[in-house]
Amino acid sequence: MTAEGVLLEQATKLNRRPARPQNPSRALFNRLGDQLIGANLISSEQLEEALGARSEKGLKLGEALIEMGVTSEEHLLPFVERQLGVPAVRLREGLIDPLVVPLLDRDVADSMHAIPLFRVHDKLCVALDEPQDLQKIDELERITRLKIRPIFAFRSSIDRMIPRCYEEGFEVDAVTADLEDDAVELQAESVDIDLDSVETLVEGSPIINLVNYFVVQGVRQRASDIHLEPDRNYSVVRFRVDGQLREVLRPRRDMHAALVSRIKVMAKLDIAEHRQSQDGRFQVTMEGRSVDFRVSTLPTVLGEKVVLRILDRRNLNFDLDKLGIPHNLLTNVKQLLAKPYGLLLVTGPTGSGKTTTLYSALELVKSVHRNIVTVEDPVEYQIDLVNQVQVDEARKTSFATALRSILRQDPDIIMIGEIRDRETANIAVQAALTGHLVLSTLHTNDSVSAVTRLMDMGLEPFKVAASLIGVIAQRLVRTACPRCRTFYYPPRELLETIHYQGDQRRSFIRGEGCVDCYDSGFQGRTGIYEVMLVDQKMREMISQKFDMDALRRCHQEGGGRSLLEEGIRLAEEQQTSLDEVMRAAYFE
């Protein structure tokens, strides 16, 4: 785990800088020496010898004692911490966040004998051998433009770590670089990440620290998923951010089994089972809030692959008005949700935001006067005033069986996580025809395709026509990074491919790539939506089994716009690039 946030409890005690000692030389060292003698760590003769070596070689008392072999850093640090009034740590790579090291140039680190450890909001914790040097702290604040919280470390440790921190290839896997075979241990009781405990940092095993590191970083970088994958020569940790995977670190290959076991312990899975997939959950508490993780393991030929789905409510917005739906389409959606019965579908591929749209719809329609029941696989977020049912195949609770039970519970609104088969589709349509508002998802390319998909499942056309009230098709597109976005003129071939009807000479935007967006050119996502209202004319066409092209023309004649057209509108409004629209919304 990176040191981010860990030492927070002690570091925040330093809101006022320590006063510079009036006589920082022999009196201070003698007091420290007396304490060490009183604790039977050294003798009076060894103290005198160390003081002599200190004067001769320019060392501090503690460094002289360590060089003499009289005691160790671990034994000295608690006394130094009490003496100076600041946290004191033994430096090792697991304490250093590689992301904050570049805040201080190598030559500055060498001259000041300082190493940035981690950052908590606007505070940077820095390892110093003289944590009471106010002039040095002022200079560090000027350079980093952050508030400095000093952490004591011996100069010899700092000087030993600086070359490692600034060498090429210093990656996050440095957390485990100094592992010995007997240092790997799994602590089943340490499930939550405690960012306020010094012991979590200093005493935790490097395996636990590394897992905690990428869990915390995944949450802070707003990743939706964390992938831990085996490779022939190393493990790979990747984050899915804004819908795209990017590699974050490569731990040593021999650490992979221990990392997987640690995650299994956290999710209460069977660590002895390696040949079958497993699913579990765990929760961590960080920065004053709880974050849920859904864990899935998958056996591969090289070892077990683990995917952690991050369920962080801070990144969610269950408000239809804030999803980015255009005003005219939003009005249509709200009209559909106001209907007393019927089937409303949300379509799109995996990861297109369908569940978020459904949850936002439930937030809009939920009431103490309505009985709302959902059946989901899995239940990702719990919503007040909504009864949520978890699909569990092991207990023979499928979508279809759950729906039959739900219909005996006097529901007003039913939400089905996904219509996957004919049986579920039949029950959903019957529920919509018998006075219930049914919301569900379907995997199709656009809104019109939902009609043919239901028929392909074996539903009679007249039932589809009678029950379906509307379809929302959607995609998520990445928005251009505000820091590195620039204007460009797309090639004519691209404009012809998407049948662009606007000014062929106009410019569009795209991101060039920068540090803020990890050289992707994008930061954040927004949705593009297509809403199809099923009116009387379309009902007649559906019941007569008109082909998809005819249904699409009817939709467009009624003022409907395709996903591609909505995406082009976003590009014209300088929210995203045409290439990104092509990636997400162009299909034949």
Summary of the structure (lengths in Angstrom):
residues: 588
radius of gyration: 30.3
end to end distance: 46.4
largest distance: 103.0
contacts: 1867
relative contact order: 0.07
helix: 41%
strand: 22%
